Amino acid sequence: MLKDRKAYESTLDAQLAQWKADIDVLKAKAKRAEVNAMVSYDKAIDALQGKHDEAGRNLSKLKAASDEAWESVKDGTEKVWVELKALFHGAIEKP
């Protein structure tokens, strides 16, 4: 189980790093956007940044969880991951 746990946590680490890079790309696009689109980007980036921070906190809790609590913490972490992924899909579809 420990091997699976570490592999899962490593996968989440990699995804979180990728999402941080994606947020940086959106910030760059927002700087080049017209004023109306800039407001939209700023709102999306704020939401993404907040959810990204929450996902990072959850991942830290997951890594620190005891074997007994790990599955329960994993469920909460997965919920935040789904929410963050949905925010990214919405942000990408915006102008």
C-alpha positions in Angstrom: 0.0 0.0 0.0 2.9 2.4 0.8 4.2 2.1 -2.8 0.7 2.9 -4.2 0.3 5.8 -1.8 3.7 7.3 -2.8 2.9 6.8 -6.5 -0.5 8.5 -6.1 1.0 11.4 -4.2 3.7 11.8 -6.8 1.1 11.9 -9.5 -0.8 14.6 -7.6 2.5 16.6 -7.1 3.1 16.5 -10.9 -0.5 17.6 -11.7 -0.3 20.4 -9.2 3.0 21.7 -10.8 1.4 21.5 -14.2 -1.6 23.5 -13.1 0.7 26.1 -11.6 2.4 26.4 -15.0 -1.0 26.6 -16.7 -2.1 29.4 -14.3 1.1 31.3 -15.3 0.2 30.9 -19.0 -3.3 32.3 -18.3 -1.7 35.3 -16.4 0.4 36.0 -19.5 -2.6 35.8 -21.8 -4.5 38.1 -19.4 -1.8 40.7 -19.7 -2.1 40.7 -23.5 -5.9 40.6 -23.6 -8.2 43.5 -24.2 -9.8 45.2 -21.2 -13.1 43.2 -21.2 -11.3 39.9 -21.6 -8.7 41.0 -19.0 -11.5 41.2 -16.3 -12.7 37.7 -17.3 -9.1 36.3 -17.1 -8.5 38.0 -13.8 -11.6 36.4 -12.2 -10.7 33.0 -13.6 -7.1 33.3 -12.4 -8.2 34.3 -8.9 -10.5 31.4 -8.7 -7.9 29.0 -10.1 -5.2 30.4 -7.8 -7.5 29.9 -4.7 -8.4 26.4 -5.7 -4.8 25.6 -6.5 -3.7 26.7 -3.1 -6.5 24.6 -1.5 -5.3 21.6 -3.5 -1.8 22.1 -2.3 -2.9 22.2 1.3 -5.0 19.1 0.8 -2.0 17.3 -0.8 0.2 18.3 2.2 -2.5 16.8 4.5 -2.6 13.7 2.4 1.2 13.2 2.6 1.1 13.7 6.4 -1.9 11.5 7.0 -1.6 8.2 8.9 -2.3 5.0 7.0 -5.6 4.8 8.8 -6.7 8.3 7.8 -5.1 8.3 4.3 -8.2 7.0 2.4 -10.5 9.6 4.1 -8.1 12.4 3.3 -7.6 11.1 -0.2 -11.4 11.4 -0.8 -11.3 15.1 0.2 -8.3 15.7 -2.0 -9.9 14.1 -5.0 -12.9 16.3 -4.6 -10.7 19.4 -4.7 -8.9 18.0 -7.7 -12.1 17.6 -9.6 -13.2 21.1 -8.8 -9.8 22.5 -9.9 -9.9 20.5 -13.1 -13.4 21.9 -13.9 -12.2 25.5 -13.2 -9.3 24.9 -15.7 -11.6 23.6 -18.4 -13.8 26.7 -17.9 -10.9 29.1 -17.9 -9.5 27.6 -21.1 -12.8 28.0 -22.9 -13.0 31.7 -22.0 -11.6 34.3 -24.4 
